Amino acid sequence: MGDTMEKLLQTIIEELVDNRDAVEIEKVESSSVYVFEIKVAPEDVGKVIGKSGRTATAIRTIIISIARKHGKDAIVKFNDRENK
C-alpha cells in the first residue's frame, strides 16, 4: 500500500511543480505509520505548499485518509532540496 501512496504523491507533486526532475520522495514505513518526505526545487516549494498551506493540507488529508483506511497513520513532510 505504501508504494501506491508514494506513486500517487509523485503524480500529484509532479503536476504542481515546474521542475519535475527535482522531485524526490523518501518513504519510511513502520508497522503503524508511513512517513513521506517530499523534496522539491526551492522555486517550487510555494507551489507545493500553496496559499496559507492549503495545497499541503489537501495533500496530507488525501494520504492520511488512504493510510487510515488500511489501519496506519501517515506523516507528510515538505522540504526544498537546498535545505537537505
N, C-alpha and C positions, 0 to 999 in steps of 0.2 A: 504494500500500500504506500509506503514511503516514496518509492520510485515514481509512482503515479502522481503523487502530490508534487514531487520535485519537477517532473515534466510539465505539470500544469503551471507551477510557479515560473519555470523557464519561459514558457509560452507567453504568459501574462507580462512578465518583465520585459522580454524582448520586444513586445508590441508597444511598450510605453517609451522606450529609450531610443536615442539616435545611434548610439554606439553599441550595437548588438554583440560585437566581438569582445567587449569588456565585461559582459555579464558572466558572473560566476556564482554558483550556488553550492554551498557546502552543507551536507546533511549529516547530522549525528542522531542516531536512533538508540534509545534505550527501551527497556520493557514497558515504560509508561509514557514516554514523551518523544516527540520528534523536534529537533532543533534545526532550523534552516537559517543560514547566514547568507544574505544576498549582498554581493558586491557589484557595484556599477561604476562607470566612469564618473569623476567628480562633477562634470557638467550635466549628468543625467540624474543626480540624486534628487533634485527638486521635482523632476517628472515622476519619480517612483514614490516619493513621499506625498506629493500633492498639496494643494492649498489646505492649510491647517491640519495636515496629516490625514486627510480624508482618503486618499488613494491607498496609503499604507494601512490604514484601519480596515478598509474594504478587503484588501488582500489578506490581511491577518484573519478577518472574520471568515472568509471562504476556507482557508487552510485549517483553522481551528475547528470549524464545523465538520469538515471531512474527517479530521483526526478523531474527534469525539464520537462520530458515528461508528468508528472502529475501536472505541474504548481507550483511546490515548489522548494526550494533550499535545499541543503544538506551540512552539515559540518561533516567531519570525523576526529576525534582526536585519536591519539595513545598514550597510557601510559603504563608503566610497572606496575605491581601490587605492587611493592615495594615502588613506589613513591606516591601511592594513598591509 
